[in-house]
Every structure is written in C-alpha cells, then in structure tokens.
C-alpha cells in the first residue's frame, strides 16, 4: 500500500462506520480498508472496501467508492471524508456516488459489457441504447442499507454497501423475471460484480425507474388521513378508500409469486422442515420476551399456534418469495403495481435469502403493513378510542381486500391456510415488538395489539 493509499485508508476507516448504511454501529470492531479497483473510464474514482472484524460475530465487508478532487467541491461537502497529501499536492476525497461528474462511468461500463480484471459489468438490457449514459444522477436520500441514484427518469442504480459472496438475490430474481417478461417488477438493465475477499460479490444493479410511481405506504397513509378527517364515516365511505388498490395489489403479489414459481420451481415442505420452522418461531418468541416482557401474556397461545404448524398434515408448497414484503416495497404506477427490492431480509446471509419459503410469509408481511398503516395516525395523534376503532376498521377492510385480490389471481385464498398464515404474522409481529421496544417505544402498542388479536382468534376468524 502506497503512502497515498494509507492516508485514504485512514479516512475510510474513520468515516464509513458513521454512515447510515453501516450496519455494525454500537459493536466493538477493528477496521481495515483497502482499494479494490479503479473504476474504468473514471481515473479519479477508486472502489474501496472496508472490513469490520467484530468481537461478537462474523466479519463484514462494505463497499466505499471514492473520488479524488484537486480542489474542494462545495456540492460534495456533505460527503467529504477528508484530504490526503502527495508530492506537495492536496486531494479532497469524497464519496463518489454523490459526484454527478463520475457516476455515468458505471453506466458506460454496463453499456459496453466492460470486463476490467477485478470488476465486471454485465448488460441485461437487450440494447446498449437502453442504458441512459447521458442522464445526470441524483442520489435518493431515503435509502438505509444501500445507496441508490436515479439517472434522469429512466433508470435507477442501487449500489450495495454491505457485500456478501455470490450474486445478490435482487439481481438474480429480477434477472430471471425480466426474462419471463413479468409485468409487476422493474426490468433489470445491468449489474456490476467484483472479486472481493477471494470470491465474487455483487456490487451494483441497474433497473428500470418507475416514473411517477408512488409507494404503497404513502398511498395507504393518505387514505387513513382522509378517513380520520371525517369523524362520522366508515372506511368504505371515505373518499380516499384504499380497498380497491389493496385488492389490485393482492393480485400483483399473487402474479409475482406465480412468476417466481415458473422461474425457480417449487417443492413441498417435509414434516421435519415444518417442525424446524415452528421451533425457530418459538425460539424467537422466547428471546423476544426477554426484551419485551409484555409478550409473556400471549406466549402460551402463540406457542400453541406454532405447535399447530409443526403438526400440519396438509401439503405446504415452498418456492422463492420476496422475503421482506411490505407496502413500502410496492410502487403504484399509472397502470399497475410493481414490487421492488427482492434482496430479502437485509440482515440474513445471502444463501438464507435464497431458500424456498411459503408465499404466505409474503402475504403475512403485507398484512402486518396494512395494520401499521391503519394505526400510525393513532400513535401520531395520541391514543383515542374512536380513532383506534376506526384504524382497526380500515386495517381489516384493506387486509381482507388484499387477500381477496390475491385469491382472485392465485385461484386460492390465503386465508384458508389460517394456521400457517397466523404463525407467519405472529412471527413478524414478535420481531416488530422487539424493534419498537428498542427504537420507537411509542409504536410498541401496534404489534402488541396484533399479537393479542392473533392469540385470541378463533378458527373461523378470517380477519387474522
């Protein structure tokens, strides 16, 4: 490592762990940084990796693209790592993903199917003209675990910050579904991969940008606000009734599940597998009780539900699924619903995200999201019994509409598999309870109320 690289490495190890996308905050770690490769067609850009060695777990590797400038740049001040000196000259080091002058180099590499030693660019689009190399980039600020930038209104590139060996499931799934001509996903345009830690890792993906699209979470919240503004109306009477959209979203999710089954196949779960999954749910519940003691009040009933999963004799179909589905992962365009972010659970290892699972897990994730959307105003406005009742009414209406839409497209209603659906929803709500207790205690009543409902539901109760 040269003196200049040593200085840059010090900047990376000091700056990267403070960023939003760094997942190891609060853990004792030893950091090391090294250059991976220079970006072709962008001499000032080098892709670095940061390795975090933890005292309490497996190491992690993060991607940090850097650009060196000979003069300070005001528009990049918010992503300045610091300066380095070489031969009497000073260079300002910035996060390259925010530099509009160099980001088109990633797209040119994809357009040209560039293979430059450590880095490999892959074009999935049929034509080089589909890659918008002349469009300016804009970094999206809502991203948490990765960094995404939009190129004009044409394409969006997601740069994976945390790197793991193998192809990222988002690329794998969207590539396969794009070949099928799937209607309810963005078209995959390209990807970047590199040799990291002795293996191949996905570094970035480029996909179709859904112009004018709005995510389902925002649309659902707007519907709830409209309802709450009219004190004497039921959910179906409010001008912003969301049930029609919820039904169409259910149809879209069912179609994506059908496309995933076509692309990757299906299999039936074994009895041993169902017992193992039920046991894992029970273990997560016991760990959660240590963080949220209130869960002890419903623990026995939930344990009975999990035990019922272990005892299922009906066939349970397993396949590739989304893995982290909620309203924020669904975009409503002018013509259709589109599902995004097929990475799966961000904290899980890539191999685990590729495992087959029941589509009901995705359904349960969306049901939990409708529950949150309905009750968010109750939390924000302060608890009110009438507001809480109407929030529950909105949630039930839209959960039912989603399931009905799913049934219409799939030919089978997910609510007919109540034991498994309730178990998946309870498992998700237990996770939410731990998250809220640690991060947003005011929101804890949402998952706790749901778990009480799930624990007391009867066999004929389809609202769960």
C-alpha positions as CSV (number, residue, x, y, z in Angstrom):
1,X,0.0,0.0,0.0
2,X,1.4,3.4,-1.0
3,X,1.5,6.4,1.3
4,X,-1.4,7.9,-0.5
5,X,-3.4,4.8,-0.1
6,X,-2.5,4.6,3.6
7,X,-3.9,8.0,4.1
8,X,-7.0,7.2,2.2
9,X,-7.5,4.0,4.2
10,X,-7.4,6.0,7.4
11,X,-10.1,8.3,6.1
12,X,-12.3,5.3,5.1
13,X,-12.0,3.6,8.4
14,X,-12.9,6.8,10.3
15,X,-15.8,7.9,8.0
16,X,-17.6,4.7,6.8
17,X,-18.7,3.4,10.3
18,X,-20.5,6.7,10.9
19,X,-22.7,6.4,7.8
20,X,-26.4,5.4,7.8
21,X,-25.7,2.3,5.7
22,X,-23.1,0.8,8.1
23,X,-24.9,-2.0,10.0
24,X,-22.4,-2.5,12.8
25,X,-23.0,0.6,14.9
26,X,-22.6,0.1,18.6
27,X,-20.5,-3.1,18.2
28,X,-16.8,-3.3,19.1
29,X,-14.9,-3.7,15.9
30,X,-11.4,-3.5,14.3
31,X,-11.5,-1.8,10.9
32,X,-9.2,-2.1,7.8
33,X,-9.7,-0.6,4.4
34,X,-8.1,-1.4,1.0
35,X,-8.5,-0.4,-2.6
36,X,-10.4,-2.9,-4.7
37,X,-10.2,-1.5,-8.2
38,X,-10.1,1.7,-10.2
39,X,-13.4,2.5,-12.0
40,X,-12.9,2.2,-15.8
41,X,-13.4,5.4,-17.7
42,X,-13.1,7.4,-14.4
43,X,-9.5,7.9,-13.5
44,X,-10.3,9.8,-10.2
45,X,-12.5,7.0,-8.9
46,X,-11.4,4.0,-6.9
47,X,-13.7,1.5,-5.3
48,X,-12.5,0.7,-1.7
49,X,-13.7,-2.0,0.7
50,X,-13.9,-1.6,4.5
51,X,-13.6,-4.8,6.5
52,X,-15.1,-4.8,10.0
53,X,-13.8,-7.5,12.4
54,X,-16.2,-7.8,15.3
55,X,-15.5,-9.1,18.8
56,X,-19.0,-10.7,18.9
57,X,-19.6,-12.1,15.5
58,X,-18.7,-12.7,11.9
59,X,-16.8,-10.0,10.0
60,X,-18.5,-7.8,7.4
61,X,-17.3,-6.1,4.2
62,X,-18.6,-2.8,2.9
63,X,-18.1,-1.0,-0.4
64,X,-16.9,2.6,-0.4
65,X,-16.4,4.2,-3.9
66,X,-14.1,7.3,-3.6
67,X,-13.4,10.2,-5.9
68,X,-10.3,12.4,-5.5
69,X,-10.6,16.1,-6.4
70,X,-7.7,18.6,-6.7
71,X,-10.0,21.4,-5.5
72,X,-12.7,21.4,-2.8
73,X,-16.2,21.0,-4.2
74,X,-19.0,22.7,-2.4
75,X,-21.7,20.5,-3.7
76,X,-19.9,17.4,-2.2
77,X,-19.1,18.9,1.2
78,X,-21.7,16.7,2.9
79,X,-19.8,13.5,1.7
80,X,-16.2,14.8,2.3
81,X,-14.0,12.1,4.0
82,X,-11.0,14.5,4.3
83,X,-7.9,15.3,2.5
84,X,-4.7,13.4,1.5
85,X,-1.3,14.8,0.5
86,X,1.0,13.5,-2.2
87,X,4.2,15.2,-3.5
88,X,3.2,18.6,-2.2
89,X,-0.3,18.4,-3.6
90,X,-3.5,18.1,-1.7
91,X,-6.5,16.0,-2.8
92,X,-10.0,16.2,-1.4
93,X,-11.6,12.8,-1.0
94,X,-15.4,12.4,-1.4
95,X,-18.0,9.6,-1.7
96,X,-18.0,9.1,-5.5
97,X,-21.7,8.0,-5.6
98,X,-22.7,11.7,-5.0
99,X,-20.5,13.1,-7.7
100,X,-22.5,13.6,-10.9
101,X,-19.4,14.0,-13.0
102,X,-18.2,10.4,-12.4
103,X,-21.4,8.3,-11.8
104,X,-22.1,7.9,-15.5
105,X,-18.9,5.7,-15.7
106,X,-20.8,2.9,-14.0
107,X,-23.4,3.1,-16.8
108,X,-20.8,3.2,-19.5
109,X,-19.3,0.1,-18.1
110,X,-22.7,-1.7,-18.2
111,X,-23.5,-0.4,-21.7
112,X,-20.2,-1.8,-23.0
113,X,-20.2,-5.1,-21.0
114,X,-16.8,-4.0,-19.6
115,X,-14.6,-6.6,-18.1
116,X,-11.6,-5.0,-16.3
117,X,-9.9,-7.6,-14.2
118,X,-11.4,-7.3,-10.7
119,X,-14.5,-5.5,-12.0
120,X,-17.1,-7.0,-14.4
121,X,-20.0,-5.1,-15.9
122,X,-23.0,-7.0,-17.2
123,X,-25.7,-5.6,-19.5
124,X,-29.1,-7.4,-19.1
125,X,-30.9,-4.9,-21.4
126,X,-31.3,-6.1,-25.0
127,X,-29.8,-2.9,-26.5
128,X,-26.9,-0.6,-25.4
129,X,-29.3,2.3,-26.1
130,X,-31.4,1.2,-23.1
131,X,-28.6,2.3,-20.8
132,X,-29.0,6.1,-20.1
133,X,-25.3,7.1,-20.0
134,X,-26.1,10.7,-20.8
135,X,-28.6,11.3,-18.0
136,X,-27.5,13.1,-14.8
137,X,-27.6,11.2,-11.5
138,X,-29.4,12.1,-8.3
139,X,-28.9,10.2,-5.0
140,X,-32.0,9.1,-3.2
141,X,-32.0,10.1,0.5
142,X,-34.5,7.5,1.8
143,X,-32.2,4.5,1.3
144,X,-30.8,3.0,4.5
145,X,-28.7,-0.1,3.8
146,X,-27.6,0.7,0.3
147,X,-27.1,3.8,-1.9
148,X,-29.4,4.4,-4.9
149,X,-29.3,7.0,-7.6
150,X,-31.7,7.9,-10.3
151,X,-30.4,8.7,-13.8
152,X,-32.9,11.1,-15.3
153,X,-36.4,9.5,-15.3
154,X,-35.1,6.3,-17.0
155,X,-33.1,4.1,-14.6
156,X,-32.1,3.7,-11.0
157,X,-28.8,2.1,-9.9
158,X,-28.6,0.5,-6.5
159,X,-25.0,0.2,-5.1
160,X,-24.8,-2.5,-2.4
161,X,-22.9,-1.2,0.6
162,X,-22.6,-4.5,2.5
163,X,-21.0,-7.1,0.4
164,X,-21.5,-10.9,0.6
165,X,-20.2,-13.7,-1.7
166,X,-22.4,-14.6,-4.6
167,X,-25.0,-12.9,-6.8
168,X,-27.3,-10.7,-4.9
169,X,-30.9,-12.1,-4.8
170,X,-32.3,-8.8,-6.1
171,X,-30.2,-9.3,-9.3
172,X,-30.9,-13.0,-9.5
173,X,-34.7,-12.6,-9.1
174,X,-35.2,-9.6,-11.3
175,X,-33.0,-11.0,-14.0
176,X,-35.0,-14.2,-14.1
177,X,-38.4,-12.4,-14.0
178,X,-37.3,-9.9,-16.6
179,X,-36.5,-12.8,-19.0
180,X,-40.1,-14.0,-18.4
181,X,-41.5,-10.6,-19.2
182,X,-43.0,-10.3,-15.8
183,X,-45.5,-7.4,-15.5
184,X,-45.2,-6.5,-11.9
185,X,-41.4,-5.9,-11.4
186,X,-39.0,-3.3,-12.8
187,X,-36.9,-4.5,-15.8
188,X,-33.3,-5.3,-14.9
189,X,-30.9,-3.4,-17.1
190,X,-27.5,-4.3,-15.8
191,X,-25.2,-5.2,-12.9
192,X,-21.7,-4.9,-11.6
193,X,-19.7,-7.6,-9.8
194,X,-16.2,-7.8,-8.4
195,X,-13.7,-10.1,-6.8
196,X,-13.9,-9.5,-3.1
197,X,-12.4,-11.5,-0.3
198,X,-11.5,-14.3,-2.6
199,X,-14.9,-14.7,-4.2
200,X,-17.3,-12.8,-6.5
201,X,-19.7,-10.3,-5.0
202,X,-22.5,-8.2,-6.5
203,X,-21.5,-4.5,-6.3
204,X,-24.4,-2.8,-8.0
205,X,-27.6,-3.2,-10.2
206,X,-29.3,-1.0,-12.7
207,X,-33.0,-1.3,-13.3
208,X,-35.9,0.5,-14.9
209,X,-37.1,3.6,-13.0
210,X,-40.8,3.7,-12.4
211,X,-41.6,7.2,-13.4
212,X,-44.4,9.0,-11.5
213,X,-44.8,5.9,-9.2
214,X,-45.8,6.3,-5.5
215,X,-45.0,3.7,-2.9
216,X,-47.9,1.9,-1.3
217,X,-47.1,3.1,2.2
218,X,-47.6,6.7,1.3
219,X,-50.8,6.0,-0.6
220,X,-52.1,3.9,2.4
221,X,-51.3,6.7,4.9
222,X,-53.1,9.2,2.7
223,X,-56.2,7.0,2.7
224,X,-56.1,6.8,6.5
225,X,-55.7,10.6,6.8
226,X,-58.7,11.0,4.7
227,X,-60.7,8.7,6.8
228,X,-59.7,10.2,10.1
229,X,-60.6,13.7,8.8
230,X,-64.2,12.6,8.6
231,X,-65.4,11.7,12.1
232,X,-68.7,10.1,11.1
233,X,-67.6,8.0,8.1
234,X,-66.8,4.3,7.9
235,X,-63.7,3.2,5.9
236,X,-65.8,2.2,2.8
237,X,-67.5,5.6,2.8
238,X,-64.4,7.8,2.9
239,X,-63.3,9.5,-0.4
240,X,-59.9,8.0,-0.1
241,X,-61.0,4.4,0.3
242,X,-58.0,2.2,-0.4
243,X,-59.7,-1.2,-0.7
244,X,-59.7,-1.2,-4.5
245,X,-56.0,-0.6,-4.6
246,X,-55.4,-3.2,-1.9
247,X,-57.2,-5.7,-4.0
248,X,-55.2,-4.9,-7.1
249,X,-52.0,-5.1,-5.0
250,X,-53.1,-8.6,-3.9
251,X,-53.5,-9.6,-7.5
252,X,-50.0,-8.3,-8.3
253,X,-48.4,-10.1,-5.4
254,X,-50.1,-13.4,-6.5
255,X,-48.8,-12.9,-10.0
256,X,-45.3,-12.3,-8.9
257,X,-45.4,-15.5,-6.8
258,X,-46.6,-17.4,-9.9
259,X,-43.8,-15.9,-11.9
260,X,-41.3,-16.9,-9.2
261,X,-42.6,-20.4,-9.2
262,X,-42.2,-20.6,-13.0
263,X,-38.6,-19.2,-12.9
264,X,-37.3,-21.1,-9.9
265,X,-39.7,-24.1,-9.4
266,X,-41.5,-25.3,-6.3
267,X,-41.3,-28.2,-3.8
268,X,-43.4,-29.5,-0.9
269,X,-42.2,-28.9,2.7
270,X,-41.3,-32.0,4.7
271,X,-42.7,-32.7,8.1
272,X,-39.3,-32.2,9.6
273,X,-39.0,-28.9,7.9
274,X,-42.3,-27.6,9.3
275,X,-41.2,-28.8,12.8
276,X,-37.9,-26.9,12.5
277,X,-39.6,-23.7,11.4
278,X,-42.1,-23.9,14.2
279,X,-39.3,-24.4,16.7
280,X,-37.4,-21.5,15.2
281,X,-40.5,-19.3,15.7
282,X,-40.8,-20.5,19.3
283,X,-37.2,-19.7,20.0
284,X,-37.5,-16.2,18.5
285,X,-40.5,-15.6,20.8
286,X,-38.6,-16.7,23.9
287,X,-35.7,-14.4,23.0
288,X,-38.2,-11.6,22.4
289,X,-39.8,-12.0,25.8
290,X,-36.5,-11.0,27.4
291,X,-36.7,-7.7,25.6
292,X,-40.5,-7.2,25.7
293,X,-41.8,-8.8,28.9
294,X,-45.4,-8.0,27.8
295,X,-45.1,-10.8,25.3
296,X,-45.3,-13.3,28.1
297,X,-49.1,-12.6,28.3
298,X,-49.7,-14.2,24.9
299,X,-46.7,-16.6,24.8
300,X,-48.7,-19.7,25.6
301,X,-51.3,-19.0,22.9
302,X,-48.7,-18.2,20.3
303,X,-46.7,-21.3,21.3
304,X,-49.9,-23.4,20.6
305,X,-50.2,-21.8,17.2
306,X,-46.5,-22.6,16.4
307,X,-47.1,-26.2,17.6
308,X,-50.0,-26.4,15.2
309,X,-47.6,-25.5,12.3
310,X,-45.4,-28.4,13.4
311,X,-48.4,-30.7,13.3
312,X,-49.7,-29.7,9.8
313,X,-50.6,-32.6,7.6
314,X,-51.8,-30.6,4.6
315,X,-49.3,-30.0,1.8
316,X,-47.3,-26.8,2.1
317,X,-45.8,-25.5,-1.1
318,X,-42.4,-23.9,-0.9
319,X,-40.8,-21.6,-3.5
320,X,-38.7,-18.4,-3.9
321,X,-40.5,-15.4,-2.4
322,X,-39.9,-11.7,-1.9
323,X,-38.8,-12.3,1.7
324,X,-39.3,-8.7,3.0
325,X,-42.6,-7.6,1.6
326,X,-44.5,-4.6,2.9
327,X,-46.3,-1.6,1.5
328,X,-43.0,0.4,1.1
329,X,-41.8,-2.4,-1.3
330,X,-44.7,-1.8,-3.7
331,X,-44.9,1.0,-6.2
332,X,-48.2,2.2,-7.8
333,X,-47.6,3.4,-11.3
334,X,-50.2,4.9,-13.6
335,X,-51.0,1.4,-15.0
336,X,-50.1,-1.2,-12.3
337,X,-48.5,-2.2,-9.0
338,X,-44.8,-3.1,-9.2
339,X,-42.8,-4.9,-6.4
340,X,-39.2,-3.9,-5.8
341,X,-36.2,-4.8,-3.6
342,X,-36.0,-8.6,-3.9
343,X,-32.9,-8.8,-1.6
344,X,-34.9,-10.5,1.1
345,X,-34.3,-9.8,4.8
346,X,-31.3,-7.4,4.8
347,X,-29.7,-8.9,8.0
348,X,-29.7,-12.5,6.7
349,X,-26.9,-14.2,4.8
350,X,-27.4,-14.4,1.0
351,X,-27.7,-18.2,1.0
352,X,-30.5,-17.9,3.6
353,X,-32.3,-15.3,1.4
354,X,-32.4,-17.8,-1.5
355,X,-34.0,-20.5,0.5
356,X,-37.5,-21.6,-0.6
357,X,-40.3,-20.5,1.7
358,X,-44.1,-20.4,1.8
359,X,-45.7,-17.5,-0.2
360,X,-47.8,-17.0,2.9
361,X,-44.8,-15.4,4.5
362,X,-45.0,-12.5,2.0
363,X,-48.8,-12.3,2.5
364,X,-48.3,-12.1,6.3
365,X,-45.7,-9.3,5.8
366,X,-48.2,-7.3,3.8
367,X,-51.0,-7.9,6.3
368,X,-48.7,-6.5,9.0
369,X,-48.0,-3.5,6.9
370,X,-51.7,-2.8,6.5
371,X,-52.0,-3.0,10.3
372,X,-49.3,-0.4,10.7
373,X,-50.7,1.9,8.1
374,X,-54.1,1.8,9.7
375,X,-52.8,2.6,13.2
376,X,-50.0,5.1,12.5
377,X,-52.3,8.0,13.0
378,X,-53.4,6.7,16.4
379,X,-49.8,6.8,17.5
380,X,-49.1,10.2,16.0
381,X,-52.2,11.9,17.3
382,X,-52.2,10.3,20.8
383,X,-54.4,7.4,21.7
384,X,-58.1,7.9,21.2
385,X,-60.6,5.1,21.5
386,X,-62.6,6.2,18.5
387,X,-59.5,6.7,16.3
388,X,-58.3,3.3,17.3
389,X,-61.6,1.6,16.4
390,X,-61.6,3.3,13.0
391,X,-58.0,2.4,12.4
392,X,-58.8,-1.2,13.1
393,X,-61.8,-0.9,10.7
394,X,-59.5,0.5,8.0
395,X,-56.9,-2.2,8.5
396,X,-59.4,-5.1,8.5
397,X,-61.1,-3.8,5.3
398,X,-57.8,-3.5,3.4
399,X,-56.3,-6.7,4.7
400,X,-59.5,-8.5,3.5
401,X,-59.4,-6.7,0.2
402,X,-55.7,-7.7,-0.3
403,X,-56.4,-11.3,0.4
404,X,-59.4,-11.3,-1.9
405,X,-57.4,-9.8,-4.7
406,X,-54.7,-12.4,-4.1
407,X,-57.3,-15.2,-4.2
408,X,-58.7,-13.9,-7.4
409,X,-55.3,-14.1,-9.2
410,X,-54.0,-17.2,-7.5
411,X,-57.2,-19.2,-7.5
412,X,-56.8,-20.0,-3.8
413,X,-57.5,-17.7,-0.8
414,X,-54.5,-17.4,1.6
415,X,-57.0,-17.2,4.5
416,X,-57.8,-20.9,4.0
417,X,-54.4,-21.7,5.5
418,X,-55.1,-19.9,8.8
419,X,-52.7,-21.9,11.0
420,X,-49.7,-21.1,8.8
421,X,-50.7,-17.5,8.0
422,X,-51.3,-16.7,11.6
423,X,-48.0,-18.2,12.6
424,X,-46.1,-16.1,10.0
425,X,-48.0,-12.9,11.0
426,X,-47.3,-13.6,14.7
427,X,-43.6,-14.3,14.0
428,X,-43.4,-10.9,12.2
429,X,-45.2,-9.1,14.9
430,X,-42.9,-10.5,17.5
431,X,-39.9,-9.1,15.5
432,X,-41.7,-5.8,15.3
433,X,-42.3,-5.7,19.1
434,X,-38.6,-6.1,19.7
435,X,-37.7,-3.4,17.1
436,X,-40.2,-0.9,18.5
437,X,-39.2,-1.6,22.1
438,X,-35.6,-0.8,21.2
439,X,-36.2,2.1,18.7
440,X,-39.7,3.5,18.9
441,X,-41.4,2.6,22.2
442,X,-44.4,4.8,21.4
443,X,-45.2,2.4,18.5
444,X,-45.0,-0.8,20.6
445,X,-48.8,-0.9,21.1
446,X,-49.3,-1.7,17.4
447,X,-47.6,-5.1,17.4
448,X,-48.7,-5.9,20.9
449,X,-52.4,-5.4,20.0
450,X,-51.9,-7.5,16.9
451,X,-50.4,-10.3,18.9
452,X,-53.3,-10.2,21.3
453,X,-55.7,-10.5,18.4
454,X,-53.8,-13.4,16.9
455,X,-53.6,-15.1,20.2
456,X,-57.3,-15.0,20.8
457,X,-58.5,-15.6,17.2
458,X,-60.9,-18.5,16.7
459,X,-60.5,-21.0,13.8
460,X,-63.3,-19.3,11.9
461,X,-62.0,-15.8,12.3
462,X,-60.6,-14.8,8.9
463,X,-59.7,-11.3,9.9
464,X,-56.3,-12.5,11.3
